[in-house]
Amino acid sequence: MSETLSRRSFVKWSGVAGGSAALVATAALLGMPQARSEAGDGVADAEATVWSACVVNCGSRCPLRLQVKDGTVVRVLPDNTGDDTLWNRQIRACVRGRNMRERIYNPDRIKKPLKRVGAKRSDGEFEEISWDEAIDLIAEKLQYTYDTYGPEAVYQQYGSGVWNAHVANSGGWARLLNLLGGHLNYYGNYSYLQISQCTRYFYGSPDEQISNSIEDAIENSKLLVLWGNNPLETRMSGGGNTYTATLAKKAGLKIIVVDPRYSDSASVLADDWIALRPGTDAALVAGMAHVMITENLHDQDFLDTYCVGFDEKHMPEGAPKNASYRSYVEGKGEDGIEKTPAWAADITGVPASKIRSFAREVATAKPANIAQGWGPQRHANGENSANAIYLLAALTGNVGIPGGGTGGREGYLWPYTPWIDDGVNPVTTAISCYKWTDAISRAEEMTATRDGVQGKDRLEVGIKFMVVYGSNMLASQHGDINRTREILDDDSMCEFIVGMDNQMNASMKMCDLVLPDTTTAERWDIVPSEYTGDMAYEIMIARAIDPLYESRSSIEVTGAIAERMGIGDEFAEGKKTTEDWARWVQDTARENNPGMFPTFDELIEQGVFRYTSPDGPTVALKEFRDDPEASPLATPSGKIEIYSSTLAQMAKEWEFPNPLPGDELTPIPAYVETWEGQAEARTNEKYPLQCIGHHFKGRTHSTYGNLESLRDIHHQRVWINDADARKRGIVSDDRVTVSNDRGTISLPAMVTPRIVPGVISVPQGAWIEIDKDGVDHGGAVNMLTSLHPTPLAKGNGQHTNLVEVAKA
């Protein structure tokens, strides 16, 4: 009880004090004020209040007002512009961004350039060097790599720690590498790689994965289905989908959540929860389709007019008999199995009666917005799951109309402001963003048909020089942490890794050279909105304090490297500082949109500028629905392709040399049993539990994972169902181990009925704390995940894992 009261008290006062207790030791070192006024509007004697932002990759972007005294940030305040109306709402930062002070003054700040001295990278041993030495070393290693191996041996690692800030997003690294001769590209990202690739075969373009906005749903929908979609935790902020989804609930819109976990979005928003087993979404859709077809609830007119491949009458030329989706559902296809609700119930764990009622509700709610999150596609055959949910939107005729949607994620107005110009990469070769460890360890085996290499038939050289900027992929967010560390420890393969960040995370410890980056409080930038609905905005980031220690902004560092390598003038174009580049962003936005945006100096005072589309709420594929002949899709047929001839041909040509169950391409979004899926879980005595990872409020991926105030409030615990816990003698807060052949983590248990039996979930993004026995006490789910890619996108099926849980 005392612990509970203590935590409640902490939650109460931390909202006022900004988590100051966690900063006491740091405050003493930096000369920060340790006692101050805590008035609700801020510190009374602050010398300045400066606009800034939280830019990490949650999908929202939030303005912050930093109060400064004696060169120190003493308080973080939220947005105080706008109001509570839908189209002018306040963009209130969540608990993560409001803890920015703890990030700025964290003991984990990288203070000086560090050069590796350890025998291997995972030793994490460094010595301090000067900036001149660091820039000389980068220039030397870069030039050597270009001269010895060519530009395809140079790679900038995917990461999202500075995501979408107009200047800091690439930090100048891509611009530098492009001017030097180019670099190996990657396609996709860890958030939505699978759905970005499979969408092109269903709707014709990766851009079509967005659906109608929640603003449109508020005005026009009869039903909102959040399918594997948890906005109240993944996109927290006043400007993001947390706010609009909450308004949808207040407006009386019925909301159904489909998820193996009873998330905060389910508990706060949902009128109903469809609790299915992980990776079985396509089976659930097939069972629902069976109900709609047998009860004549599907929209046949829409399917006849706008789609190919639903039934045998509307198949592309050359398709085999009984290969349509309807034939698959009716059991006339190759497997001969009728996809009844009872069949789907056995696979998904959702009762057949529930499947029937859910199907009828989705079919008869006119219109309905089925808003698919990115959880379903992050499984072993996630491409089929994503396309199946798309199919449900087409089956019910909801595509392209107000109140409906494509079955993709909720739509938004993409910002009008520009990013800095990275130039053109002369290298066209690209790999899946998830295949970089293969491009280090087995590059010369990687081909287009086996590994998804794009731009050429095969790789000719592995990654030898890697830039890791604002990324924690080397030792946290990538699959199979132990195997990834093994690959990186062999520096005969990837010969040099330069990392740049402001926090000494586990990935920085795997680098050969580490550079101290500034935080947003120490540089200038312009920050746009992202997945925040139909109210777009831009935020000013003004430099509030001088850079701490020896930190420098990335654009200034890359400019210095360019100078050292003889391309300084071409790189800089007269712009040297982050303020110069930020002014260019705003000036260019004003040139491209005359009379719309404020000047740079006006934005310094204003802080936030909001704008909306003159076309009103986002209605995806409206032009196609209005006139499919005049506005065809980019598919071969120009229509929605429920059956894809392109996928059918790829299924014949692509190779899977060491296939696991699920490594196959299908021309329709059929349910496919996969490695470590629900079927194997029933027979695997050693590892009988399915393990997924979920986003939660304490971090954005791994960002903020080292802030003690957030760790004290949002506990890293594995969710386990009551029935599974009883079998193992586990009660809540027992420390348990979660393990498989890839690794072991140790963390407390949360025993709860809020997750389906046979499934556990670990909050993703935890910072690793590996002991001498190889057990991670931080609770990083990627100790358990696999490097094995999904079949089509060659992506991160990181929600497909089998494990066992035991009391520690």
BADRENVO-140490 format. One record per residue (C-alpha): residue number from 1; x, z, y. Coordinates in steps of 0.1 Angstrom, whole numbers, plus 5000, padded with zeros to 4 digits. Each point is the difference from the previous one (the first is absolute). Layout:
 pos    x    z    y
 NUM    X    Z    Y
...
//
This chain:
 pos    x    z    y
   1 5000 5000 5000
   2 5028 5009 5024
   3 5016 4966 4994
   4 4967 4983 5007
   5 4995 5019 5032
   6 5035 4993 5010
   7 4995 4962 4996
   8 4968 5001 5018
   9 5016 5018 5029
  10 5029 4975 5000
  11 4975 4971 5001
  12 4983 5017 5030
  13 5030 5007 5021
  14 5020 4969 4990
  15 4974 4978 5018
  16 5009 5019 5032
  17 5037 5006 4995
  18 5010 4967 4985
  19 5017 5016 4971
  20 5026 5017 5023
  21 5009 5027 4974
  22 5017 4973 4978
  23 5022 4990 5030
  24 5014 5034 5010
  25 5034 4995 4984
  26 5002 4965 5014
  27 4988 5011 5034
  28 5029 5025 5003
  29 5025 4973 4993
  30 4985 4975 5025
  31 4993 5025 5028
  32 4963 4994 4996
  33 4976 5025 5015
  34 4989 5025 4973
  35 4972 5016 5019
  36 4976 4980 5021
  37 4964 4997 5012
  38 4977 4985 4973
  39 4970 4990 5022
  40 4976 4976 4984
  41 5010 4972 5024
  42 5037 5005 4994
  43 5030 5019 5014
  44 4992 5010 5036
  45 5035 4997 5013
  46 5010 4967 4983
  47 5020 4977 5022
  48 4985 4968 4987
  49 4975 4986 4976
  50 5011 4967 4984
  51 4980 4976 4979
  52 5013 4994 4965
  53 4986 4992 4965
  54 5001 5006 4963
  55 5009 4966 4984
  56 5003 5007 4963
  57 4981 4979 4975
  58 4966 5016 4995
  59 4981 4971 5014
  60 4992 5017 5032
  61 5021 5004 5031
  62 4996 5031 5022
  63 5010 5008 5035
  64 5017 5033 5007
  65 5007 5016 5033
  66 5034 5018 4999
  67 5005 5029 5025
  68 5036 5003 5010
  69 5019 5029 5016
  70 5037 5003 5005
  71 5005 4968 4980
  72 4981 5013 4970
  73 4967 4991 4985
  74 4981 5033 5002
  75 4964 4989 4990
  76 4982 4970 4985
  77 4966 4992 5013
  78 4975 4974 4987
  79 4983 4971 5018
  80 4979 5011 5030
  81 4986 4966 5009
  82 4969 4983 4987
  83 4969 5019 4987
  84 4979 5004 4969
  85 4983 4966 5001
  86 5008 4975 4973
  87 5016 4974 5022
  88 5019 5023 5023
  89 5009 5029 4976
  90 5028 5024 5005
  91 5030 4993 4977
  92 5006 5035 4989
  93 5032 5006 4980
  94 4997 5017 4966
  95 5020 5031 4989
  96 5029 4978 4991
  97 5006 4984 5034
  98 4992 5033 5018
  99 5030 5015 4982
 100 5024 4975 5017
 101 5021 5028 5015
 102 5010 5013 4966
 103 5011 4964 4991
 104 5020 4996 5032
 105 5018 5034 4996
 106 5002 5000 4962
 107 5032 5013 4983
 108 4999 4968 4979
 109 5007 4979 5031
 110 5029 4976 4994
 111 5024 5009 5028
 112 5030 4977 4997
 113 5011 4969 4980
 114 5008 5010 4965
 115 5022 4981 4975
 116 4997 5006 4963
 117 5030 5018 4983
 118 4983 5010 4967
 119 5011 4983 4968
 120 4965 4986 4996
 121 4971 4996 5023
 122 4978 5027 4984
 123 5027 5026 5008
 124 4988 4998 5036
 125 5034 5009 5015
 126 5010 4988 5034
 127 5024 5003 5029
 128 4993 4996 5036
 129 5014 4970 5018
 130 4997 4985 5035
 131 4976 4974 5011
 132 5028 4975 5006
 133 5012 5005 4964
 134 4965 4996 4987
 135 4994 4968 5019
 136 5033 4986 4989
 137 4992 5008 4964
 138 4966 4983 5001
 139 5015 4969 5016
 140 5028 4999 4974
 141 4977 5004 4970
 142 4974 4976 5013
 143 5026 4973 5007
 144 5015 5005 4966
 145 4967 4996 4983
 146 4991 4968 5018
 147 5034 4985 4994
 148 5002 5011 4963
 149 4964 4997 4987
 150 4979 4983 5026
 151 4969 5011 5020
 152 4978 5005 4969
 153 5022 5030 4991
 154 4988 5018 5032
 155 4967 5019 4999
 156 4980 5022 5024
 157 4981 5025 4980
 158 4963 5003 5005
 159 4989 5033 5016
 160 4973 5013 5023
 161 5015 5031 5018
 162 4999 4981 5033
 163 4971 4977 4991
 164 4984 4979 5027
 165 5018 5013 5031
 166 5006 4967 5018
 167 5037 5007 5006
 168 5010 5024 4973
 169 4981 4983 4971
 170 5030 4978 4990
 171 5024 5019 5023
 172 5018 4967 5006
 173 5014 4998 4965
 174 4980 4969 4990
 175 5010 4984 5033
 176 5036 5008 4993
 177 5001 4987 4965
 178 4981 4968 5009
 179 5025 4992 5027
 180 5029 5006 4976
 181 4987 4975 4974
 182 4969 5016 4984
 183 4992 5023 4972
 184 4979 5003 4968
 185 4963 5003 5008
 186 4974 5022 4984
 187 4963 4994 4998
 188 4972 5026 5000
 189 5003 5037 5005
 190 4995 5031 4979
 191 4966 5007 5015
 192 4982 4968 4990
 193 5024 4976 4982
 194 4976 4993 4971
 195 4969 4993 5021
 196 5020 4979 5025
 197 5010 4977 4972
 198 4968 4998 4979
 199 4978 4994 5030
 200 5015 4966 5006
 201 4986 4989 4966
 202 4965 5014 5007
 203 4995 4995 5038
 204 5029 4976 5007
 205 5022 5022 5022
 206 5015 5035 5001
 207 4985 5004 5034
 208 4965 4999 4985
 209 5005 5034 4984
 210 4984 5017 5030
 211 4962 5005 4999
 212 4974 5008 5027
 213 5009 5029 5022
 214 4984 5035 4997
 215 4987 4994 5035
 216 4980 4971 4986
 217 4989 5021 4971
 218 4987 5027 5024
 219 4979 4974 5018
 220 4988 4978 4971
 221 5007 5013 4964
 222 4976 5018 4977
 223 5027 5012 4977
 224 5038 5007 5003
 225 5020 5001 4968
 226 5035 5015 5004
 227 5016 4987 4968
 228 5034 5017 4995
 229 4999 5006 5037
 230 5008 5034 5016
 231 5001 4996 5038
 232 4995 5037 5008
 233 5035 5007 4986
 234 5018 4966 5002
 235 4990 4990 5035
 236 4994 5032 5019
 237 4997 4998 5038
 238 4974 4997 5027
 239 5008 4963 5003
 240 4999 4992 4963
 241 4976 4997 4972
 242 4996 5038 4996
 243 4980 4999 5033
 244 4980 4968 4993
 245 4992 5011 4964
 246 4988 5033 5012
 247 4978 4983 5026
 248 4986 4978 4972
 249 4991 5032 4982
 250 4984 5014 5031
 251 4980 4968 5005
 252 4984 5005 4966
 253 5017 4972 4981
 254 5001 5008 4963
 255 5035 5002 4987
 256 5012 4998 4964
 257 5036 5008 4990
 258 5016 4985 4969
 259 5031 5019 4990
 260 5015 5020 4971
 261 5005 5028 5025
 262 4974 5018 5022
 263 5020 4994 5031
 264 4993 5014 5035
 265 4982 4968 5008
 266 4977 5006 4970
 267 4994 5036 5008
 268 4993 4994 5037
 269 4984 4966 5001
 270 4986 4990 4966
 271 4964 5002 4989
 272 5012 4991 4965
 273 5033 5000 4981
 274 5008 4975 4972
 275 5027 5017 4980
 276 5018 4974 4980
 277 5033 5000 4980
 278 5030 4985 5018
 279 5005 4963 4996
 280 4966 4993 4986
 281 4984 4985 5031
 282 4996 4965 4986
 283 4981 5014 4970
 284 4977 5019 5023
 285 4993 4968 5019
 286 4993 4981 4968
 287 4975 5026 4989
 288 4983 4999 5034
 289 5000 4962 4999
 290 4983 5001 4966
 291 4971 5021 5015
 292 4997 4977 5030
 293 4999 4969 4978
 294 4976 5013 4974
 295 4977 5014 5027
 296 5004 4969 5022
 297 5013 5021 5029
 298 5030 4977 5008
 299 4999 4975 5029
 300 5000 4967 4981
 301 4994 4979 5031
 302 5032 5014 5016
 303 5020 4995 4968
 304 4988 4964 4996
 305 5008 4991 5037
 306 5032 5019 5007
 307 5017 5007 4967
 308 5015 4983 4970
 309 5004 5016 4966
 310 4971 5024 4998
 311 4981 4980 4974
 312 5005 4970 4978
 313 4982 4977 5024
 314 5025 5007 5028
 315 5034 4998 4983
 316 5030 4980 5012
 317 5008 4968 4982
 318 5021 5005 4969
 319 4990 5036 4995
 320 4994 5009 4963
 321 4965 5007 4988
 322 4986 5035 5003
 323 5028 5010 5024
 324 4977 5009 5029
 325 4996 5036 5011
 326 4963 5001 4989
 327 5011 4988 4965
 328 5026 5028 5000
 329 4973 5026 5009
 330 4975 4986 4975
 331 5025 5001 4972
 332 5003 4962 4996
 333 5036 5000 5011
 334 5032 5001 4979
 335 4997 5037 4991
 336 4964 4997 4990
 337 4991 5035 5014
 338 4969 5005 5021
 339 5009 5021 5030
 340 4970 5023 4999
 341 4999 5033 5019
 342 5006 5018 4967
 343 5032 4979 4995
 344 5011 5008 5036
 345 4991 5037 4996
 346 5024 5004 4970
 347 5029 4986 5021
 348 4993 5015 5034
 349 4985 5033 4991
 350 4970 4993 5023
 351 4967 5006 4981
 352 4981 4968 4992
 353 4970 5013 5018
 354 5021 5006 5031
 355 5014 4964 4998
 356 4965 4986 4999
 357 4988 5020 5030
 358 5031 4993 5020
 359 4997 4963 4993
 360 4964 4999 5011
 361 5008 5019 5031
 362 5028 4977 5011
 363 4979 4969 4991
 364 4969 5010 5019
 365 5015 5015 5031
 366 4999 4971 5024
 367 5026 4997 5014
 368 5027 5022 4984
 369 5036 5004 5010
 370 5023 5006 4970
 371 5032 5012 5017
 372 5029 4999 4975
 373 5029 5022 5006
 374 5035 4994 4987
 375 4999 5025 4971
 376 4984 4976 4974
 377 5026 4973 5005
 378 5030 5024 4996
 379 4996 5000 4962
 380 5016 4981 4971
 381 4975 4971 5003
 382 4988 5008 5035
 383 4996 4964 5010
 384 4970 4996 4976
 385 4985 5033 5012
 386 5002 4988 5036
 387 4985 4966 4993
 388 4972 5016 4979
 389 4990 5021 5031
 390 5000 4968 5021
 391 4978 4984 4973
 392 4974 5028 5004
 393 4997 4991 5037
 394 4994 4963 4991
 395 4977 5009 4972
 396 4977 5018 5024
 397 5003 4973 5027
 398 5015 5024 5026
 399 5029 4978 5011
 400 5000 4987 5036
 401 4969 5018 5013
 402 4996 5029 5024
 403 4998 5033 4981
 404 5016 4984 4969
 405 5036 4993 4992
 406 5025 4983 4977
 407 5007 5030 4978
 408 5033 5005 5018
 409 5012 5029 5022
 410 4981 5007 5032
 411 5007 4975 5028
 412 5015 5005 5034
 413 5011 4982 5032
 414 5037 4991 4996
 415 5019 5009 5032
 416 5009 4973 5026
 417 5033 5015 5010
 418 5032 4984 4986
 419 5029 5014 4980
 420 5036 4992 5010
 421 5011 4966 4988
 422 5020 5003 4968
 423 5008 4962 5001
 424 4998 4978 4969
 425 5016 5008 4967
 426 5018 4969 4987
 427 4997 5014 4965
 428 4967 4992 4983
 429 5006 5018 4967
 430 4978 5031 4996
 431 4994 5026 4973
 432 4971 5025 4996
 433 5007 5031 5021
 434 4998 5020 4967
 435 5027 4979 4982
 436 5030 5010 5021
 437 5015 5022 4973
 438 4999 4970 4976
 439 5016 4979 5028
 440 5029 5024 4998
 441 5003 5006 4963
 442 4989 4966 4984
 443 4998 4976 5029
 444 5013 4969 4981
 445 4972 5004 4974
 446 4973 4999 5026
 447 4979 4969 5002
 448 4968 4987 5016
 449 4979 5000 4969
 450 5014 5032 4985
 451 5005 5022 5031
 452 4980 4984 5028
 453 5030 4987 5019
 454 4987 4979 5029
 455 5018 4973 5019
 456 5022 4989 4971
 457 5000 4999 4962
 458 5023 5029 4995
 459 5023 5025 5018
 460 5037 4991 5000
 461 5015 5032 5013
 462 4990 5037 5000
 463 4995 5023 5030
 464 5035 5010 5012
 465 4993 5014 5035
 466 4968 5019 5008
 467 4986 5014 5032
 468 4977 5030 4996
 469 4983 5007 5033
 470 4971 5024 5003
 471 4995 4998 4963
 472 5000 5025 4971
 473 4998 4975 4972
 474 5034 5007 4985
 475 4991 5035 4987
 476 4963 5008 5006
 477 4975 4972 5004
 478 5013 4975 4974
 479 4991 5003 4963
 480 5020 5019 4974
 481 5023 5021 5023
 482 5025 5008 4972
 483 5005 4963 4990
 484 5001 4990 5037
 485 5028 5025 5007
 486 5019 4987 4969
 487 4999 4965 5013
 488 5011 5010 5035
 489 5028 5022 4987
 490 5018 4969 4986
 491 5015 4987 5032
 492 5015 4971 4983
 493 4966 4984 5001
 494 4986 5008 5035
 495 5033 5005 5018
 496 4990 5015 5033
 497 4969 5017 5013
 498 4995 5010 5037
 499 4972 5023 5008
 500 4985 5010 5033
 501 4974 5027 5006
 502 4995 5032 5020
 503 4995 5023 4969
 504 5024 5004 4972
 505 4976 4991 4972
 506 5010 4993 4964
 507 5004 4963 5006
 508 5025 5005 5028
 509 5020 5021 4976
 510 5003 4969 4977
 511 5016 4979 5028
 512 5037 4993 5007
 513 4996 5003 5037
 514 4973 5019 5018
 515 4991 4995 5037
 516 4980 5025 5021
 517 4969 4984 5015
 518 4980 5014 5029
 519 4965 5013 4997
 520 4971 4986 5021
 521 5006 5028 5025
 522 5035 4986 5007
 523 4993 4963 5005
 524 4976 4975 5016
 525 4975 4978 4981
 526 4966 4985 5001
 527 4978 5009 4970
 528 4969 4980 4990
 529 4970 5011 4979
 530 4998 4987 4965
 531 4973 5007 4974
 532 4979 5019 5026
 533 4967 4979 5001
 534 4987 4979 5028
 535 5014 5021 5028
 536 5036 4988 5004
 537 5024 5017 5023
 538 5036 5003 5011
 539 5020 5032 5007
 540 5029 5006 5022
 541 5031 5017 4985
 542 5021 5013 5030
 543 5033 5017 4994
 544 4992 5037 5005
 545 5034 5015 4993
 546 5036 4988 4996
 547 5010 4990 4965
 548 5010 5031 4980
 549 5035 5004 4985
 550 5016 4965 4997
 551 4968 4981 4991
 552 4994 4965 5013
 553 4970 4977 4999
 554 5003 4973 4973
 555 4996 4971 5025
 556 5030 5013 5019
 557 5020 5004 4968
 558 4992 4965 4987
 559 5008 4986 5034
 560 5035 5017 4998
 561 5005 4985 4965
 562 4991 4966 5013
 563 5025 5004 5029
 564 5027 5010 4975
 565 4992 4969 4979
 566 5000 4975 5029
 567 4963 4994 5005
 568 4992 5027 5025
 569 4987 4978 5028
 570 4978 4980 4976
 571 4986 5033 4985
 572 4993 5018 5032
 573 4986 4972 5022
 574 5009 5022 5030
 575 4981 5030 4985
 576 5022 5030 4990
 577 4979 5032 4999
 578 4968 5009 4982
 579 4983 5001 5035
 580 5011 4964 5007
 581 4985 4989 4967
 582 4968 5020 5005
 583 4996 4984 5034
 584 5004 4966 4984
 585 4972 5008 4975
 586 4975 5010 5028
 587 5010 4971 5023
 588 4995 4976 4971
 589 4966 5015 4991
 590 4990 4995 5037
 591 5012 4964 5000
 592 4981 4992 4968
 593 4968 5017 5011
 594 4997 4995 5038
 595 4982 5028 5018
 596 4995 5021 4970
 597 5029 5025 4995
 598 5014 5025 5025
 599 5035 4997 5013
 600 5028 5020 4983
 601 5001 5025 5028
 602 4962 5004 5000
 603 5001 5007 4963
 604 5026 5027 5005
 605 4974 5019 5021
 606 4969 4989 4980
 607 5015 5007 4966
 608 4973 4981 4979
 609 4983 4967 5006
 610 4969 4991 4979
 611 4984 4966 4995
 612 4974 4984 4977
 613 4993 4965 4988
 614 4975 4979 5020
 615 4985 4990 4966
 616 4989 5035 4992
 617 5005 5018 4966
 618 5021 4983 4973
 619 4980 4979 4975
 620 5024 4985 4976
 621 4995 4964 4988
 622 4971 4995 5024
 623 5010 4964 5008
 624 5002 4992 4963
 625 4966 5015 4993
 626 4984 4982 5030
 627 5015 4966 4991
 628 5021 4997 4968
 629 5006 4963 5005
 630 5014 5004 5035
 631 5019 5032 4993
 632 5012 4998 4964
 633 5022 5027 4985
 634 5036 4992 4992
 635 4993 4999 4962
 636 5003 4967 4982
 637 4962 4997 4999
 638 4995 5013 5035
 639 4977 5026 4985
 640 5002 5035 4986
 641 5017 4995 4966
 642 4986 5025 4975
 643 5018 4978 4975
 644 5034 4988 5013
 645 5015 4969 4984
 646 5033 5009 5017
 647 5001 5033 4982
 648 4990 4982 4968
 649 5030 4977 5003
 650 5023 5028 5010
 651 4989 5019 4969
 652 5014 4971 4979
 653 5033 4997 5019
 654 5010 5036 5009
 655 5023 5019 4977
 656 4999 5036 4989
 657 5032 5004 4979
 658 4994 5036 4991
 659 4963 5004 5004
 660 4981 5032 5000
 661 4962 5002 4996
 662 4984 4987 5032
 663 5028 4975 5008
 664 4978 4970 5002
 665 4982 4978 5026
 666 4963 4992 4997
 667 4981 4974 5020
 668 4971 5024 5005
 669 5001 5037 5009
 670 4996 5012 4964
 671 5008 5035 4990
 672 5034 5002 4982
 673 5013 5029 4980
 674 5035 5010 5014
 675 5031 5019 4991
 676 4995 5037 5005
 677 4963 4995 5008
 678 4968 5018 4989
 679 5001 4985 4964
 680 5035 5011 4993
 681 4993 5034 5015
 682 4975 5006 4972
 683 5026 4994 4972
 684 5032 5012 5017
 685 5005 5036 4987
 686 5032 5005 5019
 687 4987 4989 5034
 688 4962 5001 4999
 689 4992 5003 5038
 690 4997 4972 5025
 691 5019 5008 5032
 692 4993 4985 5034
 693 5014 5009 5034
 694 4979 5005 5031
 695 5006 5001 5038
 696 4992 5032 5017
 697 4999 5017 5033
 698 5034 5017 5000
 699 5021 4968 5002
 700 4998 4963 5007
 701 5017 4988 4968
 702 5032 5020 5002
 703 5001 5003 5038
 704 4995 5036 5013
 705 5007 5012 4964
 706 5027 5023 5013
 707 4979 5018 5026
 708 4996 5036 4990
 709 4968 5006 5020
 710 4983 4971 4981
 711 5013 5010 4967
 712 4986 5036 5005
 713 4966 4986 5007
 714 4998 4970 4976
 715 5013 5011 4967
 716 5017 4976 4975
 717 4979 5006 4969
 718 4990 4979 4970
 719 4963 4995 4996
 720 4988 5007 4964
 721 4965 5002 4986
 722 4987 5034 4988
 723 4996 4987 4964
 724 5036 4986 4999
 725 5014 5032 5015
 726 4981 5023 4975
 727 5016 4981 4971
 728 5034 5008 5014
 729 4994 5035 5011
 730 5004 4991 5037
 731 4982 5016 5030
 732 5003 4991 5037
 733 5033 5007 5016
 734 5019 5002 4967
 735 5032 4981 5003
 736 4999 4972 4975
 737 5023 4971 4989
 738 4987 4965 5000
 739 5022 4977 4979
 740 5005 4967 4981
 741 5030 4981 4987
 742 5009 4990 5036
 743 5002 5035 5015
 744 4986 5035 5006
 745 4986 5017 5031
 746 4991 5037 5005
 747 4973 5011 5024
 748 4969 5022 5002
 749 4967 4989 4984
 750 4967 4996 5017
 751 4973 5004 4973
 752 4969 4983 5012
 753 4969 4980 4989
 754 5008 4976 5028
 755 5020 4977 4977
 756 4987 4983 4969
 757 5011 5015 4966
 758 5031 4984 4985
 759 5014 4993 5034
 760 5024 5018 5023
 761 5010 4991 5036
 762 5032 5009 5019
 763 5001 4996 5038
 764 5025 4973 5006
 765 5030 5001 5024
 766 5014 5034 4992
 767 5037 5005 5008
 768 5021 5003 4968
 769 5017 5033 4990
 770 5018 4991 4967
 771 5017 5028 4982
 772 5030 4999 4977
 773 4977 4993 4970
 774 4985 4970 5018
 775 4966 5017 5007
 776 4986 4993 5034
 777 4985 5031 5016
 778 4987 4981 5030
 779 4973 4984 4980
 780 5008 4963 5006
 781 4976 4978 4980
 782 5025 4972 4999
 783 5021 5020 4975
 784 4972 4989 4976
 785 4992 4965 5011
 786 5013 4967 4985
 787 5020 4971 5013
 788 4980 4977 4978
 789 4982 4975 5024
 790 4964 4988 5000
 791 4996 4965 4985
 792 4990 4979 5030
 793 5015 5016 5031
 794 5029 5015 4982
 795 4989 5032 5019
 796 5000 5037 4997
 797 4975 5012 4974
 798 5010 5035 5009
 799 4966 5015 4992
 800 5003 4991 4963
 801 5019 5027 4981
 802 4995 5022 4970
 803 5013 5036 5001
 804 4996 5035 4985
 805 4995 5032 5020
 806 5013 5033 4988
 807 5002 5035 5014
 808 5035 5006 5013
//
